[in-house]
Amino acid sequence: MITTNLEPEIFDRLRSYSNLNSNEEVCGFIVEKDGLVDFIPVDNKHPDKKHFALISPKDYLRIKNEYTIMYYFIENKYNTCKFSIIRILK
């Protein structure tokens, strides 16, 4: 079980984004800026998108410079877990 302080709307956005990309792993960041929490999807740059996810350093730095990254999100459709939210430790 994942315990977070995220609003249900964020989880709804994660599910919607995952469902739009049903043939590949998807990833993104859950971020905070000025007290607002948002989900920013990023392109999976891995050559084998069906089994792996890779975020480009440019995407990471662009988001990191504008927001506080709270979580890294990845959905692996071909593994036992449906999706994972990884807490970014400060």
Buried (B, 14 or more C-beta within 10 A) or exposed (E): EEEEEBEEEBBEBBEEBBEEBEEBBBBBBBBEEEEEBBBBBBBBBBEEBEEBBBBEEEBBEEBBEEBBBBBBBBBBBEEEEEBBBEEEEE
